[in-house]
Amino acid sequence: MKYFIDHEKKKVHHSQHAGDQCEFSNTAIENREFTTNITYVERLILQENYAKCSYCREVLISLN
């Protein structure tokens, strides 16, 4: 899975579902990152206090 990381707001998004509802449009390009490295994403969440985007998470759950 591909993740979109908003370093300014400290949020992790599922790139496939990220959109206007996620409110990252004001984040500067240099504070955005894409990755498929789940270990890196988990470290950001567990050790750096990043949060999973509630919108992306909600969409992902509703698709299952």
ROVO-818377 format. One line per field, with one value per residue (C-alpha): residue number from 1; x, y, z; residue in one letter. Coordinates in nm, 4 decimals, decimal comma, padded with zeros to 6 digits, m for minus. Example, Ala and Ser with C-alpha at 12.3 -4.5 7.8 and 13.67 -1.06 7.14 Angstrom:
num 1 | 2
east 01,2300 | 01,3670
north m00,4500 | m00,1060
up 00,7800 | 00,7140
residuo a | s
//
This chain:
num 1 | 2 | 3 | 4 | 5 | 6 | 7 | 8 | 9 | 10 | 11 | 12 | 13 | 14 | 15 | 16 | 17 | 18 | 19 | 20 | 21 | 22 | 23 | 24 | 25 | 26 | 27 | 28 | 29 | 30 | 31 | 32 | 33 | 34 | 35 | 36 | 37 | 38 | 39 | 40 | 41 | 42 | 43 | 44 | 45 | 46 | 47 | 48 | 49 | 50 | 51 | 52 | 53 | 54 | 55 | 56 | 57 | 58 | 59 | 60 | 61 | 62 | 63 | 64
east 00,0000 | 00,1209 | 00,1102 | 00,1098 | 00,2700 | 00,1915 | 00,4880 | 00,3451 | 00,0252 | 00,1836 | m00,0800 | m00,0523 | m00,2914 | m00,3616 | m00,2622 | m00,5383 | m00,8046 | m00,6437 | m00,8500 | m00,9852 | m01,1474 | m00,7998 | m00,7149 | m00,3541 | m00,3841 | m00,2208 | 00,0789 | 00,3930 | 00,5222 | 00,8511 | 00,6538 | 00,4837 | 00,6199 | 00,5067 | 00,6223 | 00,5373 | 00,7577 | 00,5125 | 00,7916 | 00,8678 | 00,4980 | 00,4526 | 00,7583 | 00,6156 | 00,2860 | 00,4315 | 00,7407 | 00,6843 | 00,3158 | 00,1840 | m00,1852 | m00,3677 | m00,6052 | m00,9564 | m01,1078 | m00,8718 | m00,9170 | m01,2958 | m01,2960 | m01,0615 | m01,2792 | m01,5987 | m01,4403 | m01,3745
north 00,0000 | 00,3505 | 00,6147 | 00,9934 | 01,1613 | 01,5190 | 01,6148 | 01,9588 | 01,8230 | 01,4912 | 01,2830 | 00,9601 | 00,9124 | 00,6182 | 00,7785 | 00,6030 | 00,7681 | 01,1038 | 01,3979 | 01,7400 | 01,6054 | 01,5315 | 01,9046 | 01,8766 | 02,1222 | 02,4021 | 02,1868 | 02,2940 | 02,0433 | 02,0045 | 01,8816 | 01,6020 | 01,2533 | 00,9316 | 00,5889 | 00,2201 | 00,1436 | 00,0251 | m00,0001 | 00,3698 | 00,4600 | 00,2575 | 00,4257 | 00,7699 | 00,6724 | 00,4980 | 00,7068 | 01,0459 | 01,0934 | 01,0989 | 01,0172 | 00,8131 | 01,0326 | 00,9607 | 01,0210 | 00,7822 | 00,5238 | 00,5527 | 00,5069 | 00,2083 | 00,0390 | 00,0963 | m00,0718 | m00,3960
up 00,0000 | m00,0748 | 00,1970 | 00,1772 | 00,4770 | 00,5730 | 00,7920 | 00,8691 | 01,0251 | 01,1290 | 00,9473 | 00,7505 | 00,4598 | 00,2312 | m00,1001 | m00,2898 | m00,0718 | 00,0120 | m00,1056 | m00,0180 | 00,2986 | 00,4370 | 00,4445 | 00,3288 | 00,0403 | 00,2439 | 00,3348 | 00,1491 | m00,1085 | 00,0809 | 00,3842 | 00,1861 | 00,1278 | m00,0402 | 00,0762 | 00,0646 | 00,3661 | 00,6346 | 00,8945 | 00,8459 | 00,8679 | 01,1875 | 01,3420 | 01,2655 | 01,4290 | 01,7332 | 01,8049 | 01,6404 | 01,7342 | 01,3775 | 01,3400 | 01,0781 | 00,8789 | 01,0027 | 00,6566 | 00,4729 | 00,7455 | 00,7277 | 00,3484 | 00,3711 | 00,6360 | 00,4343 | 00,1297 | 00,3204
residuo m | k | y | f | i | d | h | e | k | k | k | v | h | h | s | q | h | a | g | d | q | c | e | f | s | n | t | a | i | e | n | r | e | f | t | t | n | i | t | y | v | e | r | l | i | l | q | e | n | y | a | k | c | s | y | c | r | e | v | l | i | s | l | n
//
